[in-house]
Amino acid sequence: MAVNQQAVADLLNLSLDPRQNKQAETALKQQETQPGFSISLLHIVANDSFPTTTRLASALFFKNFIRRNWTDEDGRYKLPQNEVVAIKQELIGLMIAVPPAIQSQLGEAVSVIADSDFYERWDTLVDDLVSRLTPDNATINNGVLQVAHSIFRRWRPLFQSDELYTEINHVLSKFAHPFLALWDNTDNAITQNQNNKGALQEYCKTLDLIVKLFYDLSCQDLPPAFEENLSAIVGLLHKYLVYDNPLLHTDDDDEAGVLEDLKAGIFEALILYVQKYEDAFGGYLTQFIGSSWTLLTTVGPEIKYDILVSKALQFLTSVTKSPQHAQNFNDQGTLGQVVEKVILPNLALREWDIELFNDEPIEFIRRDLEGSDSDTRRRAATDFLRQLMEQFEKLVTEVVSTYMNRYLEDYAKDRENGWRSKDTAVYLFSAIAVKGTVTSQGVKSVNSYTDVLDFFQKNIAQDLTAEDTHPILQVDAIKYLYTFRAQLTQQYWQAAFPLLVRHLGSSEYIVYTYAAIAVERALSLTNEQKKPIIPHHDVVTLSKDLLQHLFLLIQKDSAPKNPGK
């Protein structure tokens, strides 16, 4: 029995209604056993007489259908052979033609099929993609490149193997030279359309995809075609790293535009080449170091630049891992400029961070404590500073300490309004004091030129005891205990642990959450004799307060609200 396309579309529409989606999805799964069901989904996606929401729902269902039904555990097709062939024939052309939101769903389906079939059971795919590239149609080229990226990006996390290299070489033999020609054509098209906003944006999207594919094709080994043309490639990468055009500027301070995305992608590619192909690429680095410095010292604090700034800092971090290139920073004056103009502006709290603290505390905690801040300015600046520390520990400590002391002096002059200066100072100290990663026992190694206990006494303890301390400084103090818990002696913990328990009673969601985490970690600390750092007697003494706070928190409204904010 033939699949009724309209009936499927009606069910897809119902699946978008929360009141009927379960029944609709059940009905769709009953229909999917019919021959040709997957092709009907593709035809709905292709038919622009259907609403965009219906087409998107069809693409989403198709993606999930392919995940469930393409092959079995042994790699055998679960669909009839004629349906397999039809999907491969229709999918690429369709993906090229549909809007980006639908394209991304189909791209994931292509990736699933490629995992199973590419390239031995789908050896015509690269030829098909190359045949569709055009010299001057950005819309078509963007579709082709999106398909290619959805397939080739699978290589990024894979371990080296003969099978993987055979697949990559198959692609490069057919794709590398047309790809480089397209790159050159796109560069020319951007120049020719510098006053045509619509065309310019489309060609810059093409270039953004080209840079992503440049990374994909280079992620395992340096392609011979790229090595032979490296000077020209480097020229294009640098040209667009410093490129600007007012027509590409956006009014939205929160969302990155195509220019920011493109430059962030270029930095990602540069990081790859610094880490993997230093012998071939090292001679070109100087210009990129200078340009990244210029970018970091001129770009604004708006959120839309966050990923770009983060990638630029990650690039400098990767450069600094090389003792040879790190020498560019081995000077007190230079390091002072780096700290003042690059590190500090990206470490300091912005209004947006404070809003996140007040309005989205769970997200703040994820970023600050759980490590989901890998692409934030603060994390990237910290990583860059710590990489400089690895090369020049004493010098960096001296330079940073100068700025840190200035911030502490600013806070001492105006404790009510200068809390941000204190926050920056505490963050700076932790950034230079920590060596290595924070383990389940806290920091294992610290910078020998810093004194963790002295800093605690002079600057941290007061924020655990004072009643009028800003909540963010309270969080800083608790996090300090959490971070340096292995360095604090039993004597220090005897004074600090009751303060942590008291902060469980805070009205601030983030404060009592950090306190709970720190209490749990503190209770697990042991000395060299495997005895608890916090004695049984101390825990018993505080058990009434501890349990009362915990029971109140369990009964509390689960919504993370900060009273009075």
N, C-alpha and C positions, 0 to 999 in steps of 0.2 A: 504494500500500500504506500503510495507517495505521501511524503510529508506535506502537510498543509502549512504553507509559509505564513499566511495571515494568522492562523491559529497559534503558531509559535510566537509570532510578534505580539499577539494579544496577551499570551502568558508572560512574555518578557515585560510587557507594560505592567501587568499585575504584580510581578515580582518586585517592582519599584515601590509598591504600596506596602508600608509596614504592617497593615492590617491583613494583607492577603499574600504576603511574599512566601510564607512557608508552604501554603497550598499550591501556589504557582510553581515554586521550585520543585515540589514533589511531582507535579504534572509534567514539568519539563523533563525531569529525569526518567519518567515513564516513556516519554516520546523519544528520548535519545537512543533508544535501542533500535529504532526504525532505520533502515538503510537510507543514506543520504541526508540524515539529520544535520550533520556537521556542515554539509554544503549549503543547506537551507539557512543555517546561521550566517554563513559568509555572504549569501545573497541578500539577507536582511541588512547586514553591515554595508554592503555595496549600494543598496537602494536608497537614494537620497530623498525619496518620497516619504520615507518613514521619518519620524522625529529623531533628532540627534540622540535623545535619551534612549530611545529604543535601539538604535544602532549601537550605542555604547554598551547597553545591557547585553546585546547579542554578542559583541566582541568579547565582553567579560565572560559570558557563559561559554563561548567557544574556547577561550583560553583554558578555563577550568575543565572543560570537556576533553581537550587534548591532553591535559595533565593526567586525567583519569584513564583515558582510553587509547592512547597512541600505541604503546607497546606493553607487553607483559614483562615479568622479571627476567626472562631469558632473551629479551629484545625482539620477540616476535610481534608482528602487528596484530592488534586486536580488532582493527577495522578491516573491511573488505579491501582488496588490493586496488580496485578501481576508485574507491573513495580516497585512499592514500595518495594515488597519483593525481586525482582531481584537486585535492587540497594543496599539494605542492605546486600545481600549475596555476592555481588561482590566487594563492595567498600573497605572493610577492607583489604582483601587479596591484592587488587590492590594497595592500599596506601602503604602497607608494601614493595611492590616490586619496586616502581618507584623511580627515583632520587629525592633528597631533594627539589629542586625548584618546581617540580610537586607535591610532597608530601604536601607542605605547602598549595597549592590551594585546594587539596582534603581534607586536614585537616579542612579547613574552612567550606567546604560543610558538613563534618561529624559533625562539631559543630552545624551547622544550623539544621540538622536532629535531633541531640541529644536534642537541645532546645525543639523540639516538641515531640519527641518520647521516649527519655530515661528517666526513665528506663522501664516504664510500657508497652510501645508498642515496646520496643526493649530489652527485658529482657535477650536475649541470648548474648548480646554484650560482657559483661565482661567475660563470660565463653569462648567465641570465642577468645578474646584477650589472656587470660591466657593459652589457649590450644596452642597458637602459640609461646609462649615464649620458648626459647631454652637455654640449659646450656652453649653453647659456640659459638653461631653464632651472632656476634655483629650486623651485617647488618640487619638480621631479627628482632632481639630484638629492634633495634633502630626504625624500622618501627612500631612495636607494641606499643612502648612507646610514639612515636609521636602521634599515634591515641589516646591513652589514655590521653595524655596531652591536645590534642585539645578538648577533652570532659570535663575532670575534671577541667580544668582551668576556666570553666564557673562559678565555685563555688566562686571564689575569691571575686568578688564585691557584692555577693548576701547577703540579710538580712536573719537572722535566721528564719526558719519556720519548722513546723513538716514535710512538704513534702520534704524540702531540706535535713533534717537530715535522713529521711527514705531512700532517694536516696543514700546518702553518706554511710549509714550503709549497704545498699545492695551491694555497690561496695566493701567496706572494708571486708565484710564477705567472698568475693570470691577472692579479689585481694591483700589484705595486706600481707599475708604470702608468696605467690609466689613472690611478689614484694621484700620483705626483703631477700628472698633466692637469687633472681637475683642480688641484691645489693652485697651480700656476694660473689657470683660467679664472679661478675665483678671486685671486689677488687682483688680476687685471679688471675684473668686473666690479670689484669694490672701488677701485680707482675711478673707473668710468662712471660710476653711479654715486659719487660722493655727495651730490646735491639732490639725489632722488631717495627720499626717506624710505618708502616702501621697499624698493628694490635693494637698497643698502641693508636694511634689516634682514631681508631674506638671504642675501649673500653672506652676511655675517653669521647667520644661523648655519649656513653651509660650512663656513670656516670653522665654527665651533664643533660641528660634527667631524670635520676633517682632523682637527686636533685630537678629538677623542679617539678616532681610528688610528691616528699616528701612535698614540699610546698603546692601543690594542695590538697593533702589528709589531710593536717594539718590545712588548712586555716580557717576552721570553728570551729573545736574542736580537741583536742588532741586524736588521735586514740588509743584505748586500746593496740593494737599490738605494736604501737610505744612507748607508755609509758612503756610497759613491757620490751622493748629492748632498752630503751633510752641510757643506758650506752654504748652499742655496737654501736649504731647509732652515738652518739657524738664522739666516737673514730674514726669512719670512716670520719665524717665531718672534724675533726681536722687534721686527717692524710693527707687529700687532700687539706686542706687549706694551709698547709706548704709544700706540695709535689712539687718536681721539677724533671725534666728530660730534658737534653739538646735536646733530639729528638723532644720535643714538642715546642721548641723555634721557633719563626718565624723571618724572616729577614725584614718583613714589619713593619715599625714603626707606621703605621696609623691604621692597622686592627688588632683587638684582635684575638688571636688564641684560640684553644680549652681550653688550660690551664687557660687563663685569664677569659674566659666565665664560666668555671667550678667554679673557685674561687669566681667570682662575684655572681654566683647562690648560693653558700654556704653562703655568707654573707647575701643574701636576706632571706634565710631560718633561719639564726641565728637571724636576726632582728625580724622575725615573732615570734620566740620562746621567745625572750626577752620580746616582747610586750604582748604576750598572755599567755605564760606558764611559767612565772617567778618562780612559786612555784616548778615546776618539773625541770626546766632547770637552775635555778639560781646557783646551786652548781657547775655547770660545766663551769661557765663563765670565771673564772680567766685565764685559758689557752688560751681562744680565745682573751681576751683583750691583753695579751702579744704577741700573734702571729700577731694580727692586727697591733700593734705598730711596730713590726719588719718589717712587710710588708711595712707599710707606710714610714718607715725611710730608706728603701733599694731600693724600686722600682724606676725606672727611670721616667723622665718627658715625655716620648714618649706618643703620643696620644692613642696608643693601650692599655695603662694601665688606661685610664681615667675612664672608667666605674668601673673597679675593685677598684681603689682608692676612687671613689665616694661612692661605696657600703661599703667599709671598714670604711670610715668616717661616713656614715649613721649608721653603726653598733655601733660605739663608741658613736654617738649621742643618740641612743636608750638606750644604757647602762647607760649613764650619766643622763638620766631622773629619774633613781632610786637613791634617796638620799644615800642609802647604798653603791651602786657601785660607785657613784660619789665621794665618799670619797677617792678613789684611786688617785684623782687629786687635793685634797684639801691641797696643799702645794706649796709655792712659787717656790721652785726649780723644782718640777715636772711640774708645769704649764709653767715655763720658757722653759723647754725641749719640752713640747707639742707645745707651740707657735713657737719655733725656728725650730723644726725638722719636725713638721707635718702641722701646720696652715700656716706658712709663705711660705713654698715651694709650697703650693697648692693655695695660694691667689695671688701670684705674677704673673704678665703677662708673658706668654711665647711667643716665636717667632710666634707660630701658632696663638695665640690670636691677635697679631699685624697684621698678614697677613689677618685674618678674618676681622679686622677693615678696612683694606685698600681695600681688594678685594671682600668681601661679607658683605657690611654694613647692609643689611637687616637682615641677619642671626645674626650678632653681636647684633643688637637692640633686636631681638626676645629673644636671650639668656640673655642679660643684663637687659633689661627693661620690657619685657613682660612675664618673668618667664618661658621660655621654656628651662631653664638651670638646670632642676632638677637633672640631672645626670652629671653635670660638677664638676670638682674639686673645683672651686671657690665657687660655691653655697654650696657644701657639707661641705667644710671647714668653711664657714660662719655659717652654721647651727650648726655645732659642737661647734664653739666658742660661739655662742649665748646660746646654751644649758648649757655650762659651766658657762656662765654669770648668767643664772637663778639660779644656785646653789651657786655661789661664786662671786657675782657682784663686790664687792669692790676689792677683790684680783685679779680677772681677769682684771679689769680695770687698776690696778696698773702695772701688768705684761705687758699687751699689750701696755700701754702708754709708757713704757720704750723703747720698740722696735719701736713704732711709731715715737717717738722723734728722734731716731737714723736715721730713714729713712729721716725725715725732715732735719736733720743736713747734711746728705749726699747730699740731693738736694741743700741745701743752698751753699755748697762748689762748686758745678758744675751744674748750672741750665740748661745748654745746653744738657749735657749728662746724668744728673741724674734724668730725668723726671720719669723714672720707679719707682725710690725710692719714689718720691712724690705720684705717683699713688697708690702704696702699702699703704703708710701712710694714704691717704684719705680713701681708702677702709677699712683699719683697724678701723679708727675712726667711720665710718658709721656702721661697723659691731658691735662695742661695744656700740654705742650710741642709736641705734634703739631698742626699746622694742615692741614686738608684731609685727603685720603686717602693711604694708603701705596701708592705706585706700584711698578712693577717695579724702579725705582731707589731705592726707599725713600721717606722723607718729603722732599717738595720744599720745604716751608715750615715754619718753627718759630716759636713764640711768642718775640717779641723780648725779653720779660721773663724768659726762662729761659736758662740756659747749659748746653747739652748736653754740651760737652766737659768743663767743670768738674765736672758731676754724674758723668760717667763716671770721671774721675780719682779723685774722693773716695768714690764709693759703688759703682761697678760693677766696676772693674778687680779689686778684691780678691776678688770672687766668681768671677772667672775663674781666679784663681791659687791661692786657698786650697784645701787638700786636704780640710778638714772642713766645707766649705760645704754647707748643706742643698740637696738636688737641685732643689727648686723655686726657690731663689735662683740656682742655676746656670742654670736655664732662663730666669729673668728677665734675667740678665746677657746670655745669648746672644741673647734676643729684643731686648734693647736695641741690640745691635750690628746685628741684622737691621733693626730699625725705623729707626735713625738712621745707617745705613751711608753715606748721602750726605753727612752732616755731619762724619763722622770724616775727618781729613786722612790723607795718606799716612803721616805719621809715626806716627799712632795705629794705623793698620792694620798697620804693620810690627811693632808689639808685640802687637796683638790676634790677628792671623791664626794665628800658631803655637799660641796658646791654643785657638782654635777647632778646629784640627786635633787637638790633644791630647784634646779632649772627644769626638772620634769614637771614642775608646777607652773611653768610659764604659760601665759596666755597666747604666746606667739607660736604658731604651728612649727615653723622651722627651728626655733630655739629648742622646744621640747623634743622634736624629732632627732636633732643632732645630739641632744643630751642622752636620749635613750640609746642611740647607737654607741656613743662614747662609754656609757655605763656598761653596756653588754661587753664591749671590747676590753674595758678595764678589768672586769671581773674574770676575764680569761687569761690575764697576764700572770706569768710565773717567773720566779727567779732561777738562778743556776741550779738550785737544789729541787726545782720543779714544784716549789711551794708558792701559793698565791701571793702576788705582790700586795693585794689588799687582804689583810687577815680576816679570818672567819669572824672574829669578835667585832671588827669594824662594820661588817655587813649586817650582823645581828643587831648592833646598836641602831643602825639606820633602817632596819627592815620595816618598821612601822611607816615611816615617811615614804620609803621606796614603794611599798605595796599600795599605800593610799593614793599616791600619784599615779601609779600604773592602773589601778582600778578606775580612777576617774577618767583617765585617758581612754581606756577601753569603752567606757560608757559614753564618751563624748560623741557629738555629732561627727560623722566620718568625713564631712566636707571640710577640706583644708582652708578654713577661713582665719584671717587674722583680726581679732576683735578690735574695733576702734579705728580700723584703717579705712 
